[in-house]
Amino acid sequence: STRFPMLDRIAAPLVARVSDMAAGGAASPLRVHILPVASWFVDGASQSSSQVAAALGAVDSLDGSSIVIGLLALVVVASLGVNIYLAFFRTASAVTAAGSAFDSILRNTGSAAPSEYSFADDTSSERESTAMPSPERTEPAKVSDKVCSASSSLEAARAELLMRKLNAANESAPHGIALHSTSALSSFVPRIDSSTDMVLKKSPSTLATFIAAQAVQEGAYSTDVDSTQVRTLEACRAVFEADGPQMLNDDEVLLLVNASVIPAYALEKHLCDNIRAIKVRRALISRASGTGSLETSQLPYHHYDYSKVHGQCCENVIGIMPIPVGVAGPIRIDGEMLHVPMATTEGALVASTSRGCKAITLGGGASTVLTKDGMTRGPCLQMPSVVRAGALKVWLESDNGTAEVRAAFQSTSRFAKLRSLKVAIAGRLVFVRFTTFTGDAMGMNMISKGCEQALRFIQSKFSDCEVIAVSGNYCTDKKPAAINWIEGRGKSVAAEAVIPGAIVRKVLKTTVEDLCRLNISKNLIGSAMAGSVGGFNAHAANTLTAIYLATGQDPAQNVESSMCITLMEPANDGQDLRISCTMPSIEVGTIGGGTVLPPQAACLEMLGCKGPNRDQPGAHAQRLARVICAAVMAGELSLCSALASGDLVKSHIALNRAVPATPANTPQNSVTPQTSIANMRS
């Protein structure tokens, strides 16, 4: 104590603390686990202290000729002292944190810790400063206010079960520093894997951190629930209302869903566990269906971030649908080399598009131009008479009327900019087509919100105006319509490329003359004979939809977005081929919707248009539209070449028929669903 006052001040309270903990008796888990850890450090410190004292004594006896050796000894002593200090500090932290974790677990059961299991000193201030947050503040939100209070009988049962687990583990636990998965403390952390266990053997402080975190997290689902039996509906309802769904097994939750106690669509909210909610929902649907296959089907649902799905992309989730993603290219678009991601299950599509990309790039690349950018919404209004409908139309088309409606519309968003109003009447019905710039968002929600505000303003001016629908199919969304083909919707883009004749012959295996003749006969005359609206192309929807799926766009909007006219003509005295694709209605966005999902966002990042463009709002969505139009042109060029050369069927057989057809295994006769009480978590 005279030579090492610092070590004495550190070691004395630690030894006293460990001695107090040792008084817990043979059944105490501290004697089996925490005490050996602390004793190991204390014994090591005592031995190190003796070694340091002997070393310093030797230094005192040295003469002046051994100063160098003395200095080296001082360096060794200083290093050893620092290591001892850090060891004591980690041990004290581990003991305190582990005690807090154990107390949190006991509080989570609703029972106070017995005196023989107490980790903390008698002073409450230290307990408050080191304890983990209480489960009431950290566990998931309860489904009902009644869940906040548990019945006393249930609390006692849980506490008794916990003590039995501790005592049983104490009898077989090893005596040493390494804490294995079979030890009493590790029983609180059943999900620790072997790699984590190795880390815990090396660091007691890390062990305490894991135990404390898992102790609080276990409040979301209790491993003490009996998974082999299903209680009655009344008992399950009582447990659910008193203690929440974490004290029910999955079949008991399913029982409550069938009884309409828990809505099937709100399982994620009530269970606070997305994977468990999907598992229960799959069982519910499977057992009520004729095939009974969903519960054990190959539709995956693990390893996915569902936090970005709920409230954004999908409801009543039962899994995810993996779609292969290929890459076409590279293709030079406006001087930049890009690879284009395409999600598809159609063999030969990506390969064909890549061939078109190669031909375009070898010819110098594609040039694109954006001619219009405006999303539309077309509400339907009704006036008392045709005369009043005409009066409303005149006012809306006037400068003052348009300006006032624009001010009301744009008050709902700092991005939405009303470009124009197009008004049409049918009897006493009035259709107003709002065309709006929506930045990098596709914009349907943004424009619908603005339309509602504008319609309220119109009704303040025309009190006899009735709103029939905020969308009156005058937009037009997700339906083929001539107004989209003529006026445009979303981004209107045109792409062009000139392919040298040598490239046409070598890469595309055809001639300029044959391509031009086929395009006129098929894409122009053939589509006109079919009465097509915007369908003057070979397969624009194929390429566009594959890119839509890969980049998180709304695939249903391929109906109007794939409207395209493909033109081919000889260039440079008939030696080369000039090809162009004009698409007046590409509806895309780089924020919101499916673009928030990580895989789709990754594909957008490949194209350099992920998220909003902070410097130039709307530039990322416009860039995506340009890429799509150029890729569509590549697909058009390759498919038409295959048709002209007669290679279409051969290539599809090679690339689309390599795998045998899926055998039919769906039962021909309906299967009566059977009620099962099997543990769905096993």
N, C-alpha and C positions, 0 to 999 in steps of 0.2 A: 504493500500500500504506500510505502514511502517513495519507491522508485517509479511505480506505475499508478499514480492517483487516478488517471483517466480510465484505465482498465478496471480499477477497483470500483469506480462510480458506475461503470456500465455493467460489470458482472454481478455486483451485489444485489440490485433490484431484480435482475433476471433470475438469479438463483433463488431468491425469495419467492418470486412469482411461480417458478417451476415447482418449488416445494409446496406452495399452497395448492397448486393444481394436483399434485401427487396425492393429496389428502382425499381425493375423490373415491378411493377404494379400488379394489381389484376389478370391479366391473366398469370402471370409467374408461372410455375410449382414449382419454388423454394419456393414461399410463401406457397404453399399447402403442400409440402413434406419435403424439406431440412430444411427450416426455423424452422418448429416446432421441428425437431430433435435437431438442434443446440440450440434453445431457451430453450428446456427442460434441456439440460446439463448446460447451462449458469445459468438458474434460480436455479438449484440444487447447482451449485458452489457458488452462492451468499449466499444461505441459509447456506451452509456448512461453508462458511467463517465466517458468523456471529456466528455460533455455536462454531467454533474454537476460535474466539476472546473472547467470553464469558467464555469459559473453561479456557483459559490462564489467563484471568483476575481473575478468582476465584483462580487459583493457586498462583498468586502473593499475595493474601490476607491470604494465609494459614500460620500458625505458624510452628515451627520446629517439632511439634508432628504429623503433617499430611504429612510428606515427602513421605510416602508410597503411599498415595492417589494421590499425585502430580505425582509421577512416573507412576502410572497406567494411569493417564490422558494424560501424554506425549505419552505413547504407543498408546492410542486411537487416539490422534491427528495425530501421524505419519502415522498410517494406513489409516485414513481418507484422509490425504493429498495425499498419493500415489494413492488412488482410484480416487480422483478428477483429478489428473494429467493424469492418464490413460484415464479417460473419455474424457477430453479435447483433448487428442492426437487422440483418435479414431474418434471423431467428425470432427476434422480438416482433417484427412485422408479421411473420407467418403465424405466430401464436395468437396475436391479437386479431388478425383477419379471420383465422380459422374459428376462433371463438365467436366472432360476430356472425360468421356464416352459420354456425351451429345454432346460435340463438335465433337467427332468422328462420331457420327450418322449424324450430320448435314453435316460434310465434305463428308460422304459417299453419301449424296444426291447431292453433287456438289454445294451446296449453303453455303455462309458464315453465321455464327450465328448472328442474330440481337442483338443489344446492350442490349435489355431487357432480353435476355436469356443468357447472358454471365456469366460464373461461375468464371472466372479467374480475377486476378488483371490486372492493366494496364501494368505492367512490363512483357515483353515477355519472360524473362529468366525463371520465375517461370512456365509459360505456357509450355515452351519447356521441362522443367524438370519433369513435372507431367503428360503430355499428354500421352494418349495411342498411340501405333504405328499406323501410318496412314493405312487406309484400303488398299491402294495401295501396302503396304509391307506385309500385313497379309492375305488378301483374296486369294482364290485359283487362280492358274494361268489361264489367259484368253485363249480362244481358238483361238484368232486372235489378231494381233497387233492393229487392228482397234477398238477392244473392249476397249482399254485403254482410249479413249476419248468419252464422252457422249454428245449427242445433248443438246443445251441450253434449248430447250422447254421441253424436258423430265426431265431435272434437276429441272426446275421451278415447274413442275407438282408434282414431288416427294416431293419437299420442302413444297409446299402448302398443300399437303395431310398430311404430317407429322405435320404441325402446326395445322391443323384442328383436328387431333387426340389429340394433347396436350390440346387444348382449351376445347374440349368436355370432356376430362377426368378431367380437372380442376374443371368443374362445379359440378361434382358429387363425387369428391374424398373426403374421410374422412380427418378430421383435427386431426392428431395425429402421434405418432411415428410408429405404426404398418402400414406397406405398404402392401396392399392386391393386389391380381392379377388384380383387376379392376382399380388400380391407374395408373396415367399417366406414371410414370417411369416403372412400371411393364408391361405396354403395349409394351415396347421394348423387353421384355423377355417372350414371350408367352409360352415357354416350361417349365417354372418353375412349379414344382408340389407342392402339399400341404406340404410335409415334408420340402422342401426347403423354402417355404414361412414362416414356423415357425422359421427357422433359421434366416431368414432376419429380422423378428420382433425383435429378440434378439440382433442383431449385425448390426448397420448401416454400418460399414466398410465392412462387408461381402456382404451387399446389393450392395454397390458401386462396389465391385469386380465383382459380377455377372453381373451387368449392363454393365460394361466396356467390359467384355469378350464377352457377347452376342451381344453387339453393333457391334463389329468387325466381329463376326461370322455370323451375319445376312447378310453380304455381299455376302455369297455363295448362298442364296436364299431369295428373298424379299417377305415378307408377304403382301406387298402392291399390288401385281399382281392380277388383276381381274381374278378369277378362273371360272367365269360363262360364259365368252364369248371367242370365238376364232377369233383372227384378221386374216386378209388376209395373204397370203403367202408373199407378198411384204412387208407388215408391220412387220411381224414376222422376216423376213430376215434383215430388217433395224434395228430392236431392237437388234437382236442377234449380228450383226456386230458392233453396237454402244455400247451396254451395257452388252452383254453376256446373257447366258441362264437363269440367275437368275431372269431376268425380263420377263420370259415367263412361262405360265402355261404348264402343261404336255401335253395337247392336241396340244398346239402350237409347242412344241418340236417335237411331233410326226408328225406334219405337215412338219416340216423342214427335218425330217428323210425320210419321203416319197418322198420329193423333192430332196433327195440326198445332201442337204446342210450339214447335220450332218450324217456321216456314222453310221450305226446301230451297227457296231462292236466297235466303238470308243465312245460310249455314256458315259462310265465312265470317259474318258479323258476330254470330253467336258463339262459334267455336274458337274464334281468334287463332285459327290455324288453317291456312289455305289448303294444304295437302290433305289434312284430315277431312275438311269439308268436301273436297272433291271425292275422296274415297267413300264417304257416306252417301253422297249424291249418286255416284256410280252404282253402289249397292241398291239404292232405292229404285233407280231406273231399271237395273238389270232384273231385280226380283219381281218387278211389275210388268216386264215385257214378255213377249212370246218366246223369244230366243234365249233369254237369260244369259247373254254372252258378255255384256259390257263389264261386269264386275271383274272378270278375269281376262279381258280382251287385251290385245296388243296396242291399243290406243294409249300412248304414254301420257303421264301427267307429273312425273317427278322432275327435279332439277330444272325448274323454271321460276322466273321471278313474276309471280302473280300479282304483286303489288302494283305493277304497271298495267294490269289487265282490268281489274275491277274498277268500275266507274269511268272507264275510258274506252275499252275495246270489246268487252264481251260480258255476258251474264250467264248464270247457271252453268258454270264451267265444269266440264267433265274431262278435260285433257287438252293436249296440244296436237296439232296436225303438222308433222314435219314434211316439208316439200323440198326435193332436191334443188339446190341452187347452182347453176352453172354460170360461166362467164364467157361472154362473146367479145371478140376483139383480139388485139387492140384496134381501135378505129380513131382516125384523126378527125376531130370535130372542131371547127373554127381554129385550127392550128394547134390543138391540144390532143395528145394521145390519151385515150381512156379505155378502160376495160368495163364492160357493161354487165352487171349482175342480172341474171334471169332465173326466176323460180318457176319450174315447170315439171310436168310428168310426161310431156310429149317428146318421145325420142326423135332426134334429128333436128329439132328446132334450134337448139343452141349451136350445133355444128353448122347448120345452114346459115344462120345469122352471122357466124364467124367468117364464113366464106365471103359473104357480102361485105363484111367489114374489111377483109383483106383486099378485095378488089377496089373498094372506095379509097382505102388508104394508099394503095399503090398508085392510084390515079391522082393523088394530091390531097385527098381528104374531102370532107363534107363541109359545106357552108350553110349556116342557118340564119334565119331572120325571124324575129318575133314582131308580129304586126298588131296584136291587140292583147290586152290583159284585163279581164273583167269577169268576175263570177256573177251569176244572175239568180234572182228569185222573183217569181211572178204571182203575187197575191191576187185573189179573186174578190171583188167587191160587188155589192148589189145596191142599186138605187131604187126609189119608188117607181120610177118611170124612165122611159127612154130619154125624155127631155132632160131629166135630172142627171142621167148617166152622161149625156152629151155635155152638160154644163161642167161636170166634174172632169171630164176629159180635157175640155178647153182650159180649165184652170191649171190642171197638172202640167200641161204642155206650155203654159205661159212662162215667161222669165221669172215673174214674181213667185208663182206657184212652185216652180222647180227649185228656186233658191230657198224657199221656206221649208220645203220637204227635205232638201239636202241638209239644211242646218239641223233639223230634227233627227235625221238619219245618222249623221256623223257625230252627234252628241253621245252616242253609245260606245264609241271606240276611237282610239287615237290612230288606228291603222286603216279603218274602213273609210274609203273615199268614194262617194257616189259619183259615178261618171255620167250616167244618163238615165232617163226614164222613157220607156216605150209604152204607149197606152193604146189599147184596143177595146172595142165594145162589141158585145153580142146581146142584142136586146137591151135589157136594163142591167146586164152584168158588165162590169168594168174590170179589165185585166191590166195590171201595171207591172211591167218588167223592169226591175231595178238592176242596173249593171254597176258593179262595185269593184274597186281595187281592194284586195284583201291582204297585201303583203306576201309573206312566205307561207301563210296558211291557205289551205284549199278554200276555206272561207264560208262554208254553208252555215255554220252556227253563228259566225260573226254577222253575216248579211241577214239572217233570219231575225236576230236581235234588233238590228237596225230597222228592218221592215216593220216590226211590231211597234217601235217607237214612232216611225213615220205614219203608220196607219192610225195611231192614236191622235196624232196631230191633224191628219186629214179629217177624222171624225169630229174634231173640235171645230173645224171649218164647215163641215157638212154633217150636221147632226142626224140627217136621215140616211147616212151611209152605213151600211151593214157589212161587216167583214165575214165573208163566207169561209175563206181559208187563207192562211198565210202563204200557202203554196197552191196555186190554181192550175198547175201543169203548163203554165206559160213560161216556165223557166228555160228549158225543160230538163229535169234531172232524172237520169237513169232510164230514159226512154228515147227511142229514135224520134227525132223531130226535125222538120225542115228549118225551123227557126234557129236551131243550133248550127245547122249546116250553112245557113246564109249569114246570120248575124254573129255567130261565134259564141263560145262560152268557155270561161277559163282562159287558157293561153292559146292564142292562134299563132301557129308556127309553120314555116315552110323550110324545107331542106333541099339542097341541090348538090350534085356531084357530076363530074365528067370522067368517064372511064375510057382510057385508051383502048383502041381496038385490039391491040396485042394482049392486053390484060383480059379482055372479054373472051378471047379465044383460049388463052392459056389457063386462067383461073376459073372462068365460068363455063367453059367448054361449049360455047355457042358463038353466034355472030351478032353484030349490031343489027343487021337487017331482020333476023329472026326474032330478036327481042322486041323490036319496035312493032313488028306485025302482031306478035302475040299480045302485047300490051293493049293495042287498039281493039283487037278482036275480043279479048277476055275482059279486061278491066273496064273498058269504056262501053263497047257495044253490048257485051254480055250483061253487064250490070244494068244498063239502060233497059234491056229487054226484060229484066227481072223487076223493073220498077224500083230500083234501089235508091235510097236517100243517103248519100255520103258513103256509099259502099263501092266506090270506083277503085278498088285495090284488090290485091291478091289475098293477103291475110294480115292486114295491119293489126287486127285485134290480137293475133297470136303473140307478136313481139311486145306490144303495149301491155297486155295483161300480165305477161311473165315479169316485166319490169315493175309493174304495179305491185304484184305480190312480193317481190323482193325488197321493195322500198317502202312498204307500209301504206300504199295508197288504197282507196276504196275500190275493190275489184268490180263492183257493180257499175261503176261509172265508165267501164270500158265500152258500154253501149254507145254513148255519144262521143267519148274521147277517141275511139278508134275510127271515127269518120275520117276518111282520107281519100284523096284522089292522087293516083300515081301516073305520072306522065313520062314517056320515053320518046326520044327523038334523036336522029343522027346529028352529029356535030363535027365540025372541022372537015367539011366536004364529004361527010358520010363515013369518015374513017373511025370516029370515036362515038361513044354513047353519052348522051346527056339524060340524066334521070332526076326527077324531082318528086317530092311528096309534100302535099299541103294538108295540114291538119288544123282545122279552125276551132277545135273544141277539146283541147287537152286539159283535163281538170286534175291538177296535182298540187301538193303542198309538202313542205319539209318540216312543219311543226304540227303537233296535234295528231289525233287519230292513231293509226298504226305506226306512225313514225317514232313514237315514244318507246316502242319495243326494242330491246337491245339488238337483236339480229337485223331488223329492218334498218335501224339507225346505222349499223355497221355498213350496210350496203350503200346508204346515202353518203356515208363518209368516204367510201371508195370513189364516189363520183364527185366529191368535193362540194357537196351541197347539204350537209347535215345541219339541221336546226335553222334558226333565223340568221339572216345576214344583218349584222348590226349597223354596218356602214351604209348599205343600200337596201332597205327593206323590199323584199320581193325578188331580189336577184337570185337567191338560191332556188326558189320554185321555178323561176324562168329558165334557169340553167338546166334543171331536171327536164323541163318540157322540151328544150332544144336537144338534149341527149336522146330522149325518147323518139323524137321525130327522125333524127339521124339514124338511130338503130332500126326503126321501122323501115326506113329506106333501104338499109342493108338487107333486111329480111325480104323485102319486096324484090330486090335485085337477084338474090340467090334463088328464091322460089321460081320466079319467072324464067330464070336460066335453066333450072331443072326441068321445067315444063317444056321449054323450047328444045332442049336436048334429049328429052325422053328419059331422063334419069330419075324422075321423082319416085316412081314405085320402087325401083331398085334400091335407092338410098333409104327409103322408109323401111323396107324389109330388113336391111342391114342394121339399121340403128334403132328400130322401133319394135322388132320382133325377136330380139336375142333371148329374152327370158320367156319360158313357157307361161301360158295363160294361167291365172289363179284358179285353182280347182274350186268347184262349188261345194261348200261344206255347210251351208245354211239348211237347217232341217226343213223338209218339205211340209211336215205337219206341225201345227202350232204346238208349242210347249207350254204347259200350265206352270206358271211361276210358283216355286216352292218357298215357303218361309224358312229362313235359316237363322240360327242363333250362333253361328260360328263366329269366333272372334275375328273381326275384320282388320285388326291391327297386326295380326300375326303374319 
